[in-house]
Amino acid sequence: MNFETKDIAVVILNWNGKALLEQFLPSVVSFSKDANIYVADNASTDDSIGFLKTNYSEIKIIQNLENGGYAKGYNEALQQVNEPILCLLNSDIEVTENWLQPILNTYNSDISIGIIQPKILDFKQKTHFEYAGAAGGFIDKYGYPYCRGRIFNAIEEDNNQYNQNSEIFWASGACLFIKNENFKSLNGFDEHFFAHMEEIDLCWRAFNNGIMCFFVSDSTIYHVGGATLSNTNSKKTLLNFRNSLFTLVKNTNKNLLGRVIIRMSLDGAAALRFLFSGKSSHFFAILKAHFQFYKALPRLINQRKAILHSKDYWHTNSIVWSYFVQKKKTFDQL
């Protein structure tokens, strides 16, 4: 099938984000001609729906009955979307002219590609990559995620060093293109995640099922980031550490026990680092994440049985060792 722009559904998940819609919808509407634009609203209590109906009658509105977070919100909304290509787009993103055509070209060049991420730069500092995705995501053996252009909090300037279209391991949920048939065959997002890391879990399941994830550098967007939860919020720490353990148990291909023990030890070191730096709320967030992980372990093991495990998935053995001990701060040093 030769995909065209009309085959793309740009689906923006919204929860009480009228101000973000006011700021960022104009670029999406201007630069997404012929694509179908949806706003999936997670039971907002502000005037988001009224604003859309008054100002953007061409945008299709899907109204979810509750705020089920990113995972459930998209799962419910996408049941009503039939276009062959889905673009899951955060509400705090400015897109650029011709951002969709390189995506279409990539899909039309290789049928094995199921998931695509564009280049994600920082809206507040447009010369630099943005934390959530940068130039495509990878993980290490123990499930810690990082990106080309961003390792932990070290964010690189974009000097075209990652301007090669290439296979990646995970695409950012800030802007994730996926074939509708692939999203449905993978049963969508795991709703136990609520928010954060669910896109990595989805991409890992795609990898285990032979579906390729790709980075396309010729498509550029600018992401504010932290519009829902900032990196300084301990709730985000809780979700990230807990959900990362969820992905590891569900999807790692072998040596599960050993990898989980090492991973939890590294988490413990991170918790102590937070504590000694005066960030006690993040210390307790990691402890809470581990307790919630223990509680969820029977379910995770059961989910694991239904997933095919084959190829090695990691790009480097331990990003923690590489970054904190070997002082490797950029992707090309790994």
N, C-alpha and C positions, 0 to 999 in steps of 0.2 A: 504493500500500500504506500502511495506517495502522499504524505501528510501535507496539508495546507494550513494557513493561519486559522481558518474557520474550524479546524479540528481541535483547537486548543480551548480549554476552559480555564480561565484564570480565576481561582477561588480564594477569596480573602476571608479569613476567619476574624470575626470581630466580637469583642466584648467591651461594652462601654467605651468605645474608641472613636466617638464622633470627631474629636479634635484631630486624631490621626487620619481619619477618612477625609476630613476637610483639607488637610495638608498634602496628602500623598495620592489620593485618587486621581487628581488632574493628570499626573504623569502617566498613570496606568491607562486611563481612558485615551489620552492623546497618542500614546505610543503602542497601543494594542489594537489597532484597527483590524477589523474582521474577526478578531478573537471574541469569544463569549465571556463576559465578566460577571462573576457572581460575588455576592457578599453573603457569607454564612454567619448568621448572627446567633451568638450563644446566650440568648435571653437577656439582652442588654436592658438596663434600667434607665439609661440616658436617652437622648433623642436621636440615636443613630438611625433607626428605621425611618423616622419622620424626615430627617435630613436627606437620606437616600431617595425617598419617594418624591421629595420636593425638587431635588437638584439633579438626580441621575435616574431618570425614568427608564433609561436603556439598560441599567444594571439589574440583573435578576437577583431577587432576595430570597434566601432560604432561612427560615426562622426555626432554630432548634428550641426545644422546650425548656432546656436547662443549660447552665454553664458546666458542661462536662469536661472542660479543659480542651487542650489542643487535640488529643487523640480521639476522644469520643465526639468532640465537635465536628472534626473532619469526617470521621467514620459515618456519622449520621447524615451530614450534608451531602457527601459524595455519592450516597445511594440515589440521589436525585439528579446526578450529573451524568450525561451519556456521551460527552465528547471523548474521542479516542485518547487525547493527551490531557492530563490534568496538571495544572500549575498551582501548587499550594504556596501562596504568597502572603507574607506577613503584612500587616496593615501599616507598618512603619518603614516602608521601602519606597524609594524613588527609583523608577525604572528609566532606562535611557532609550533614545531613538533606535529602532531596528534591533531591539533586544530579543525578539522572538525568532527572527529569521535564522540566526546561527543554530538555535535549538532545533528548528525544523530540519535544517540541512544535516545536522548530526543524526537525528532520527532516521532520515531518509537514506543515509549512507551505510547504516549497519543495523540490521533488524535485531541483533542480539542485545542492543542497548535498551535498557528499560527505564533507567533513572538518570537524570541530568541535573547538574548544578551550574549556574553561571558564575562569573567572577563577582565576589561580594566585597565591595569596598565600604569604608566607613563614611556615613553621611556627614558626620561632624568633622572629619579629617580626610578629605577625599583622595589624598595622596597615599593613604595607607589601607591595608586590608582590614576587614571587620572581623571581630572575634568569632562570630557564629558562622563559620564556614570558609571564609577567606577564599583560597583557590582549591578547595576540595579537601575532604576529610579522610583520615586514616586512624587506625588504632594499633596499640602494641599488643603483645601476647597476653597481657593481663587486663585488657579491655579499656585502657585509658585512651581517650580520643585526643587527637591533635589535627592540625591542618597544615597544608602548604601555605606559608604566610603567617601562621600563628601557632606557637607552642606554649601551652599554659598562658601566661600573661605577656609573653614576648611577641609583639605584633610587628610585622615587617612593613616597610614602605613598598609600594608596588612600583617596581622598576622593570616591569615586563619579564621578570625572571621566571614566572610560571605561565607564560603565554602559549604553552603547548596544550592542545586538546589531548587529554589522556585519561586513562582509566583511574578511578579513585575508589576508595572503599565505602565512603558514605557521603551523602549530599546533605547540606544543611536544610532543616525544616523552615528556615527563613524564606527560602525560595527553592522549592523542590519540584522538578518536573518528573512525572511518572506516567507510563502508559496505563490507561484505565484498566485494561485487562490484567496487567501485572499487579496493580493495587488490589484488585478483587481476588486474584488467585492467591495472594499472600494474606488474605483476610484483613487487609488494612492495618491500622495501628493497633498495638496492644493497649487497651484502655486502662489497664492497671497502672500505666505510667503517669496518667493524667497530663503531665507536661514535662518536657526536657528528656532528651535521649531517645524518645520514641522513634525519631527518624533514623537513628543509628541502628536500633533494633530492627526496623523495617529493612534497611539496606543490608544488614547482616543476614537476615532471612533471605533476601533476594540473592545475595552472594552464594549462600548455601544451596540455592535452587538454580544456579547458573544464569542469573539475570545480571547483566553488566551495569555498573554505575559509572558515569562519565562526567568529566569537567570540560566545559566549553568556555574558553577564554574570550572569545569575540563577543559574548553577551555579558554586559556589565550592569550591575545594579548597585544602589547605595542604601545601606541598612543603618538605621539609628541604633538598634540593639538596646536591650534592657528596658524596653517600653512597658513590659509587663512586670518583670522582676529583674532588678539590677544585680550585677555580680557581687555587690556588697550585702545582699539580702541572704540571711542564713537559710531561709526556706529554699532558695535556689541551690545552696550547698547540699541541703538534705536531699532534694530531688535528684541532683546530679550524681551524688555518690550512691544513693539507693538504686536508681534506675540503671546506672552503669553496671552494678553488680547483677541486676536483673538480666541485662543483655548478655553478660559473660556466661551465666549459668545456662540460659536458654540456648545459646548459639555456639559456644566454643566447641571445637571439633574433637578434642581428646584431652586427657590428663586434667579433667575438671577439678578434682579435689586439690591437687597441687597448685593449680593456677589460682583457685579461690583463696587458699591459705596465704599465698604470697601477696595476692591483691589486697586482702584484708589487713595484712601486716603493713603494707605500704599506706593504706588508708589510715591506719593507726598512727603512723609517722606524720601524716598530713594533719591529723587531728591535734597531735602534740605541738606541731609547728604553729597551728592557729592559737593554741592555748598560750604558748610562750610569747607570742606576739601580741597578746592582749585581746584576741578575738574569740572570747569564750563562747559566744553564741554559735559560731561555726564549729567549734570543738564539740559542743553538745549536738549540733545538727548531724555530724558524722556518726556519733554514737546512736542517735535516733535512727539514722539511715540503716545502720547495721541491725538494730533490733527489728525494724520493719522487714529487712531482708530475711532474717531468720524466720519470721512469721510467714513469709511468702514462699519459703524454700520448697515445701511439698508441691505447691502449684507450679513453681518454676521447673522442677524436675519432671513433672508430668507434661508440661509444655515442651520440654526438651525432647521427649520421646517421639514427638510428631515431626521433628525437623531432621533433614538429611545433613549430616556433617561430613565434610570431605576435605577440601583444600585448606592449607594454612592461610590465615587471614591477615597476619600482622606484617607491618612494614619494617618495624624494628622491635627487638626483644623487649626492651623496657625504656619507654620515653622518660620515666622518672629518673633512671640512672643516667641516661644521655643528657638530660637537661640540668639536673641538680648536681651531679657528680662530675660528669665530663664537660659541663658548661657549654653544651651545644644548644644554641638559642635559635637557629634557623633550620628549616627543613633540609636545605641542601648540605648541611653539615652532618646529617644523620647517616 
